[in-house]
Amino acid sequence: MRMPKAKGFKRCDKWIDKYTIINVADIEQDPAFTIEVNKAVLKDAGYIKSISDLVKIL
């Protein structure tokens, strides 16, 4: 990869993984999560926009 000489270097957003962060306390209070938590249930509940999103549960 070449570095520019005078203008500086900008990071490309494609290299950075963007995660959707969901707290366990939010999941416990929501009645939609009774048995298991997966991306389809999170999408139906409105926590993520699409199933291909990256998710971290804290």
PDB file of N, CA, C and O in Angstrom:
ATOM      1  N   MET A   1       0.841  -1.163   0.000  1.00  0.00           N
ATOM      2  CA  MET A   1       0.000   0.000   0.000  1.00  0.00           C
ATOM      3  C   MET A   1       0.891   1.232   0.000  1.00  0.00           C
ATOM      4  O   MET A   1       1.860   1.306   0.756  1.00  0.00           O
ATOM      5  N   ARG A   2       0.568   2.178  -0.831  1.00  0.00           N
ATOM      6  CA  ARG A   2       1.347   3.407  -0.910  1.00  0.00           C
ATOM      7  C   ARG A   2       0.786   4.444   0.049  1.00  0.00           C
ATOM      8  O   ARG A   2      -0.425   4.530   0.251  1.00  0.00           O
ATOM      9  N   MET A   3       1.673   5.222   0.631  1.00  0.00           N
ATOM     10  CA  MET A   3       1.284   6.301   1.533  1.00  0.00           C
ATOM     11  C   MET A   3       1.422   7.630   0.796  1.00  0.00           C
ATOM     12  O   MET A   3       2.423   7.835   0.110  1.00  0.00           O
ATOM     13  N   PRO A   4       0.461   8.535   0.911  1.00  0.00           N
ATOM     14  CA  PRO A   4       0.593   9.832   0.269  1.00  0.00           C
ATOM     15  C   PRO A   4       1.679  10.669   0.929  1.00  0.00           C
ATOM     16  O   PRO A   4       1.935  10.542   2.127  1.00  0.00           O
ATOM     17  N   LYS A   5       2.320  11.534   0.130  1.00  0.00           N
ATOM     18  CA  LYS A   5       3.461  12.287   0.645  1.00  0.00           C
ATOM     19  C   LYS A   5       3.035  13.486   1.487  1.00  0.00           C
ATOM     20  O   LYS A   5       3.526  13.636   2.606  1.00  0.00           O
ATOM     21  N   ALA A   6       2.152  14.333   1.001  1.00  0.00           N
ATOM     22  CA  ALA A   6       1.924  15.602   1.681  1.00  0.00           C
ATOM     23  C   ALA A   6       0.555  15.712   2.353  1.00  0.00           C
ATOM     24  O   ALA A   6       0.429  16.434   3.342  1.00  0.00           O
ATOM     25  N   LYS A   7      -0.445  15.043   1.866  1.00  0.00           N
ATOM     26  CA  LYS A   7      -1.814  15.273   2.312  1.00  0.00           C
ATOM     27  C   LYS A   7      -2.175  14.525   3.592  1.00  0.00           C
ATOM     28  O   LYS A   7      -3.155  14.891   4.240  1.00  0.00           O
ATOM     29  N   GLY A   8      -1.451  13.526   3.974  1.00  0.00           N
ATOM     30  CA  GLY A   8      -1.814  12.743   5.146  1.00  0.00           C
ATOM     31  C   GLY A   8      -2.483  11.447   4.736  1.00  0.00           C
ATOM     32  O   GLY A   8      -2.668  11.182   3.548  1.00  0.00           O
ATOM     33  N   PHE A   9      -2.838  10.661   5.698  1.00  0.00           N
ATOM     34  CA  PHE A   9      -3.392   9.339   5.446  1.00  0.00           C
ATOM     35  C   PHE A   9      -4.759   9.249   6.105  1.00  0.00           C
ATOM     36  O   PHE A   9      -4.901   9.561   7.287  1.00  0.00           O
ATOM     37  N   LYS A  10      -5.758   8.825   5.353  1.00  0.00           N
ATOM     38  CA  LYS A  10      -7.105   8.631   5.879  1.00  0.00           C
ATOM     39  C   LYS A  10      -7.401   7.146   5.928  1.00  0.00           C
ATOM     40  O   LYS A  10      -7.137   6.422   4.968  1.00  0.00           O
ATOM     41  N   ARG A  11      -7.945   6.692   7.040  1.00  0.00           N
ATOM     42  CA  ARG A  11      -8.305   5.289   7.157  1.00  0.00           C
ATOM     43  C   ARG A  11      -9.554   5.005   6.346  1.00  0.00           C
ATOM     44  O   ARG A  11     -10.480   5.814   6.297  1.00  0.00           O
ATOM     45  N   CYS A  12      -9.562   3.891   5.736  1.00  0.00           N
ATOM     46  CA  CYS A  12     -10.713   3.469   4.949  1.00  0.00           C
ATOM     47  C   CYS A  12     -11.722   2.811   5.886  1.00  0.00           C
ATOM     48  O   CYS A  12     -11.341   1.986   6.716  1.00  0.00           O
ATOM     49  N   ASP A  13     -12.993   3.158   5.768  1.00  0.00           N
ATOM     50  CA  ASP A  13     -14.014   2.581   6.631  1.00  0.00           C
ATOM     51  C   ASP A  13     -14.229   1.097   6.360  1.00  0.00           C
ATOM     52  O   ASP A  13     -14.779   0.395   7.208  1.00  0.00           O
ATOM     53  N   LYS A  14     -13.816   0.614   5.222  1.00  0.00           N
ATOM     54  CA  LYS A  14     -13.986  -0.804   4.914  1.00  0.00           C
ATOM     55  C   LYS A  14     -13.114  -1.688   5.793  1.00  0.00           C
ATOM     56  O   LYS A  14     -13.423  -2.863   5.992  1.00  0.00           O
ATOM     57  N   TRP A  15     -12.031  -1.137   6.318  1.00  0.00           N
ATOM     58  CA  TRP A  15     -11.112  -1.934   7.150  1.00  0.00           C
ATOM     59  C   TRP A  15     -11.588  -2.044   8.586  1.00  0.00           C
ATOM     60  O   TRP A  15     -11.121  -2.916   9.320  1.00  0.00           O
ATOM     61  N   ILE A  16     -12.506  -1.183   9.009  1.00  0.00           N
ATOM     62  CA  ILE A  16     -12.952  -1.136  10.390  1.00  0.00           C
ATOM     63  C   ILE A  16     -14.267  -1.898  10.503  1.00  0.00           C
ATOM     64  O   ILE A  16     -15.215  -1.612   9.771  1.00  0.00           O
ATOM     65  N   ASP A  17     -14.329  -2.862  11.412  1.00  0.00           N
ATOM     66  CA  ASP A  17     -15.561  -3.600  11.653  1.00  0.00           C
ATOM     67  C   ASP A  17     -16.452  -2.783  12.581  1.00  0.00           C
ATOM     68  O   ASP A  17     -16.000  -2.293  13.616  1.00  0.00           O
ATOM     69  N   LYS A  18     -17.706  -2.641  12.208  1.00  0.00           N
ATOM     70  CA  LYS A  18     -18.659  -1.883  13.018  1.00  0.00           C
ATOM     71  C   LYS A  18     -19.653  -2.869  13.625  1.00  0.00           C
ATOM     72  O   LYS A  18     -20.376  -3.565  12.912  1.00  0.00           O
ATOM     73  N   TYR A  19     -19.674  -2.913  14.935  1.00  0.00           N
ATOM     74  CA  TYR A  19     -20.531  -3.825  15.662  1.00  0.00           C
ATOM     75  C   TYR A  19     -21.719  -3.079  16.250  1.00  0.00           C
ATOM     76  O   TYR A  19     -21.619  -1.904  16.605  1.00  0.00           O
ATOM     77  N   THR A  20     -22.843  -3.779  16.348  1.00  0.00           N
ATOM     78  CA  THR A  20     -23.983  -3.279  17.088  1.00  0.00           C
ATOM     79  C   THR A  20     -23.883  -3.854  18.488  1.00  0.00           C
ATOM     80  O   THR A  20     -23.821  -5.072  18.653  1.00  0.00           O
ATOM     81  N   ILE A  21     -23.867  -2.992  19.504  1.00  0.00           N
ATOM     82  CA  ILE A  21     -23.678  -3.429  20.884  1.00  0.00           C
ATOM     83  C   ILE A  21     -25.033  -3.519  21.557  1.00  0.00           C
ATOM     84  O   ILE A  21     -25.823  -2.576  21.521  1.00  0.00           O
ATOM     85  N   ILE A  22     -25.294  -4.672  22.177  1.00  0.00           N
ATOM     86  CA  ILE A  22     -26.553  -4.911  22.873  1.00  0.00           C
ATOM     87  C   ILE A  22     -26.222  -5.365  24.286  1.00  0.00           C
ATOM     88  O   ILE A  22     -25.414  -6.276  24.467  1.00  0.00           O
ATOM     89  N   ASN A  23     -26.830  -4.747  25.284  1.00  0.00           N
ATOM     90  CA  ASN A  23     -26.598  -5.120  26.675  1.00  0.00           C
ATOM     91  C   ASN A  23     -27.494  -6.277  27.079  1.00  0.00           C
ATOM     92  O   ASN A  23     -28.616  -6.401  26.588  1.00  0.00           O
ATOM     93  N   VAL A  24     -27.003  -7.122  27.972  1.00  0.00           N
ATOM     94  CA  VAL A  24     -27.765  -8.269  28.452  1.00  0.00           C
ATOM     95  C   VAL A  24     -28.989  -7.790  29.238  1.00  0.00           C
ATOM     96  O   VAL A  24     -30.036  -8.436  29.196  1.00  0.00           O
ATOM     97  N   ALA A  25     -28.872  -6.683  29.944  1.00  0.00           N
ATOM     98  CA  ALA A  25     -30.000  -6.158  30.714  1.00  0.00           C
ATOM     99  C   ALA A  25     -31.174  -5.802  29.798  1.00  0.00           C
ATOM    100  O   ALA A  25     -32.330  -5.994  30.174  1.00  0.00           O
ATOM    101  N   ASP A  26     -30.886  -5.288  28.607  1.00  0.00           N
ATOM    102  CA  ASP A  26     -31.957  -4.969  27.654  1.00  0.00           C
ATOM    103  C   ASP A  26     -32.641  -6.237  27.156  1.00  0.00           C
ATOM    104  O   ASP A  26     -33.856  -6.263  26.962  1.00  0.00           O
ATOM    105  N   ILE A  27     -31.856  -7.283  26.953  1.00  0.00           N
ATOM    106  CA  ILE A  27     -32.424  -8.549  26.474  1.00  0.00           C
ATOM    107  C   ILE A  27     -33.282  -9.201  27.554  1.00  0.00           C
ATOM    108  O   ILE A  27     -34.326  -9.778  27.250  1.00  0.00           O
ATOM    109  N   GLU A  28     -32.849  -9.113  28.817  1.00  0.00           N
ATOM    110  CA  GLU A  28     -33.613  -9.725  29.907  1.00  0.00           C
ATOM    111  C   GLU A  28     -34.964  -9.060  30.106  1.00  0.00           C
ATOM    112  O   GLU A  28     -35.928  -9.730  30.478  1.00  0.00           O
ATOM    113  N   GLN A  29     -35.057  -7.764  29.868  1.00  0.00           N
ATOM    114  CA  GLN A  29     -36.313  -7.039  30.083  1.00  0.00           C
ATOM    115  C   GLN A  29     -37.299  -7.220  28.939  1.00  0.00           C
ATOM    116  O   GLN A  29     -38.498  -7.019  29.132  1.00  0.00           O
ATOM    117  N   ASP A  30     -36.831  -7.590  27.759  1.00  0.00           N
ATOM    118  CA  ASP A  30     -37.694  -7.708  26.589  1.00  0.00           C
ATOM    119  C   ASP A  30     -38.362  -9.083  26.580  1.00  0.00           C
ATOM    120  O   ASP A  30     -37.662 -10.093  26.653  1.00  0.00           O
ATOM    121  N   PRO A  31     -39.688  -9.154  26.492  1.00  0.00           N
ATOM    122  CA  PRO A  31     -40.371 -10.459  26.507  1.00  0.00           C
ATOM    123  C   PRO A  31     -40.189 -11.259  25.216  1.00  0.00           C
ATOM    124  O   PRO A  31     -40.559 -12.433  25.192  1.00  0.00           O
ATOM    125  N   ALA A  32     -39.641 -10.686  24.147  1.00  0.00           N
ATOM    126  CA  ALA A  32     -39.447 -11.416  22.895  1.00  0.00           C
ATOM    127  C   ALA A  32     -38.347 -12.466  23.016  1.00  0.00           C
ATOM    128  O   ALA A  32     -38.306 -13.413  22.232  1.00  0.00           O
ATOM    129  N   PHE A  33     -37.451 -12.304  23.997  1.00  0.00           N
ATOM    130  CA  PHE A  33     -36.330 -13.226  24.168  1.00  0.00           C
ATOM    131  C   PHE A  33     -36.630 -14.185  25.309  1.00  0.00           C
ATOM    132  O   PHE A  33     -36.153 -13.989  26.427  1.00  0.00           O
ATOM    133  N   THR A  34     -37.410 -15.213  25.039  1.00  0.00           N
ATOM    134  CA  THR A  34     -37.743 -16.157  26.099  1.00  0.00           C
ATOM    135  C   THR A  34     -36.847 -17.390  26.051  1.00  0.00           C
ATOM    136  O   THR A  34     -36.419 -17.871  27.101  1.00  0.00           O
ATOM    137  N   ILE A  35     -36.552 -17.913  24.867  1.00  0.00           N
ATOM    138  CA  ILE A  35     -35.818 -19.169  24.767  1.00  0.00           C
ATOM    139  C   ILE A  35     -34.381 -18.953  24.310  1.00  0.00           C
ATOM    140  O   ILE A  35     -33.448 -19.356  25.003  1.00  0.00           O
ATOM    141  N   GLU A  36     -34.193 -18.330  23.170  1.00  0.00           N
ATOM    142  CA  GLU A  36     -32.838 -18.147  22.647  1.00  0.00           C
ATOM    143  C   GLU A  36     -32.710 -16.796  21.957  1.00  0.00           C
ATOM    144  O   GLU A  36     -33.692 -16.163  21.571  1.00  0.00           O
ATOM    145  N   VAL A  37     -31.455 -16.386  21.823  1.00  0.00           N
ATOM    146  CA  VAL A  37     -31.160 -15.112  21.163  1.00  0.00           C
ATOM    147  C   VAL A  37     -30.355 -15.420  19.911  1.00  0.00           C
ATOM    148  O   VAL A  37     -29.274 -16.003  19.991  1.00  0.00           O
ATOM    149  N   ASN A  38     -30.879 -15.031  18.754  1.00  0.00           N
ATOM    150  CA  ASN A  38     -30.140 -15.144  17.503  1.00  0.00           C
ATOM    151  C   ASN A  38     -30.420 -13.905  16.668  1.00  0.00           C
ATOM    152  O   ASN A  38     -31.221 -13.053  17.053  1.00  0.00           O
ATOM    153  N   LYS A  39     -29.764 -13.812  15.536  1.00  0.00           N
ATOM    154  CA  LYS A  39     -29.871 -12.593  14.729  1.00  0.00           C
ATOM    155  C   LYS A  39     -31.278 -12.375  14.178  1.00  0.00           C
ATOM    156  O   LYS A  39     -31.708 -11.231  14.031  1.00  0.00           O
ATOM    157  N   ALA A  40     -31.992 -13.437  13.876  1.00  0.00           N
ATOM    158  CA  ALA A  40     -33.353 -13.289  13.361  1.00  0.00           C
ATOM    159  C   ALA A  40     -34.274 -12.699  14.424  1.00  0.00           C
ATOM    160  O   ALA A  40     -35.110 -11.849  14.117  1.00  0.00           O
ATOM    161  N   VAL A  41     -34.128 -13.143  15.670  1.00  0.00           N
ATOM    162  CA  VAL A  41     -34.956 -12.609  16.754  1.00  0.00           C
ATOM    163  C   VAL A  41     -34.571 -11.163  17.056  1.00  0.00           C
ATOM    164  O   VAL A  41     -35.438 -10.333  17.330  1.00  0.00           O
ATOM    165  N   LEU A  42     -33.266 -10.857  17.005  1.00  0.00           N
ATOM    166  CA  LEU A  42     -32.821  -9.485  17.233  1.00  0.00           C
ATOM    167  C   LEU A  42     -33.350  -8.545  16.152  1.00  0.00           C
ATOM    168  O   LEU A  42     -33.697  -7.399  16.438  1.00  0.00           O
ATOM    169  N   LYS A  43     -33.412  -9.029  14.913  1.00  0.00           N
ATOM    170  CA  LYS A  43     -33.948  -8.201  13.823  1.00  0.00           C
ATOM    171  C   LYS A  43     -35.448  -7.977  13.999  1.00  0.00           C
ATOM    172  O   LYS A  43     -35.936  -6.866  13.794  1.00  0.00           O
ATOM    173  N   ASP A  44     -36.181  -9.025  14.379  1.00  0.00           N
ATOM    174  CA  ASP A  44     -37.626  -8.886  14.583  1.00  0.00           C
ATOM    175  C   ASP A  44     -37.940  -7.940  15.740  1.00  0.00           C
ATOM    176  O   ASP A  44     -38.944  -7.229  15.702  1.00  0.00           O
ATOM    177  N   ALA A  45     -37.084  -7.928  16.773  1.00  0.00           N
ATOM    178  CA  ALA A  45     -37.303  -7.056  17.925  1.00  0.00           C
ATOM    179  C   ALA A  45     -36.856  -5.622  17.653  1.00  0.00           C
ATOM    180  O   ALA A  45     -37.206  -4.718  18.412  1.00  0.00           O
ATOM    181  N   GLY A  46     -36.088  -5.396  16.582  1.00  0.00           N
ATOM    182  CA  GLY A  46     -35.687  -4.053  16.211  1.00  0.00           C
ATOM    183  C   GLY A  46     -34.334  -3.617  16.749  1.00  0.00           C
ATOM    184  O   GLY A  46     -34.007  -2.431  16.704  1.00  0.00           O
ATOM    185  N   TYR A  47     -33.543  -4.553  17.255  1.00  0.00           N
ATOM    186  CA  TYR A  47     -32.228  -4.202  17.782  1.00  0.00           C
ATOM    187  C   TYR A  47     -31.194  -4.029  16.674  1.00  0.00           C
ATOM    188  O   TYR A  47     -30.283  -3.213  16.814  1.00  0.00           O
ATOM    189  N   ILE A  48     -31.313  -4.785  15.565  1.00  0.00           N
ATOM    190  CA  ILE A  48     -30.395  -4.654  14.438  1.00  0.00           C
ATOM    191  C   ILE A  48     -31.206  -4.414  13.171  1.00  0.00           C
ATOM    192  O   ILE A  48     -32.396  -4.723  13.110  1.00  0.00           O
ATOM    193  N   LYS A  49     -30.538  -3.852  12.152  1.00  0.00           N
ATOM    194  CA  LYS A  49     -31.234  -3.527  10.904  1.00  0.00           C
ATOM    195  C   LYS A  49     -31.310  -4.712   9.954  1.00  0.00           C
ATOM    196  O   LYS A  49     -32.332  -4.914   9.299  1.00  0.00           O
ATOM    197  N   SER A  50     -30.228  -5.506   9.869  1.00  0.00           N
ATOM    198  CA  SER A  50     -30.241  -6.666   8.982  1.00  0.00           C
ATOM    199  C   SER A  50     -29.512  -7.825   9.652  1.00  0.00           C
ATOM    200  O   SER A  50     -28.778  -7.638  10.623  1.00  0.00           O
ATOM    201  N   ILE A  51     -29.722  -9.005   9.128  1.00  0.00           N
ATOM    202  CA  ILE A  51     -29.128 -10.208   9.719  1.00  0.00           C
ATOM    203  C   ILE A  51     -27.618 -10.240   9.484  1.00  0.00           C
ATOM    204  O   ILE A  51     -26.899 -10.919  10.216  1.00  0.00           O
ATOM    205  N   SER A  52     -27.132  -9.525   8.488  1.00  0.00           N
ATOM    206  CA  SER A  52     -25.699  -9.542   8.199  1.00  0.00           C
ATOM    207  C   SER A  52     -24.898  -8.598   9.096  1.00  0.00           C
ATOM    208  O   SER A  52     -23.672  -8.564   8.997  1.00  0.00           O
ATOM    209  N   ASP A  53     -25.559  -7.826   9.973  1.00  0.00           N
ATOM    210  CA  ASP A  53     -24.850  -6.934  10.897  1.00  0.00           C
ATOM    211  C   ASP A  53     -24.034  -7.732  11.900  1.00  0.00           C
ATOM    212  O   ASP A  53     -24.405  -8.846  12.269  1.00  0.00           O
ATOM    213  N   LEU A  54     -22.912  -7.152  12.343  1.00  0.00           N
ATOM    214  CA  LEU A  54     -22.095  -7.764  13.378  1.00  0.00           C
ATOM    215  C   LEU A  54     -22.642  -7.329  14.734  1.00  0.00           C
ATOM    216  O   LEU A  54     -22.984  -6.161  14.923  1.00  0.00           O
ATOM    217  N   VAL A  55     -22.724  -8.277  15.685  1.00  0.00           N
ATOM    218  CA  VAL A  55     -23.366  -8.018  16.972  1.00  0.00           C
ATOM    219  C   VAL A  55     -22.416  -8.409  18.086  1.00  0.00           C
ATOM    220  O   VAL A  55     -21.772  -9.456  18.027  1.00  0.00           O
ATOM    221  N   LYS A  56     -22.330  -7.550  19.115  1.00  0.00           N
ATOM    222  CA  LYS A  56     -21.642  -7.871  20.367  1.00  0.00           C
ATOM    223  C   LYS A  56     -22.649  -7.768  21.485  1.00  0.00           C
ATOM    224  O   LYS A  56     -23.328  -6.751  21.625  1.00  0.00           O
ATOM    225  N   ILE A  57     -22.753  -8.822  22.287  1.00  0.00           N
ATOM    226  CA  ILE A  57     -23.660  -8.812  23.435  1.00  0.00           C
ATOM    227  C   ILE A  57     -22.802  -8.647  24.678  1.00  0.00           C
ATOM    228  O   ILE A  57     -21.942  -9.478  24.970  1.00  0.00           O
ATOM    229  N   LEU A  58     -23.047  -7.563  25.405  1.00  0.00           N
ATOM    230  CA  LEU A  58     -22.255  -7.246  26.599  1.00  0.00           C
ATOM    231  C   LEU A  58     -23.010  -7.578  27.855  1.00  0.00           C
ATOM    232  O   LEU A  58     -22.497  -7.377  28.955  1.00  0.00           O
TER     233      LEU A  58
END
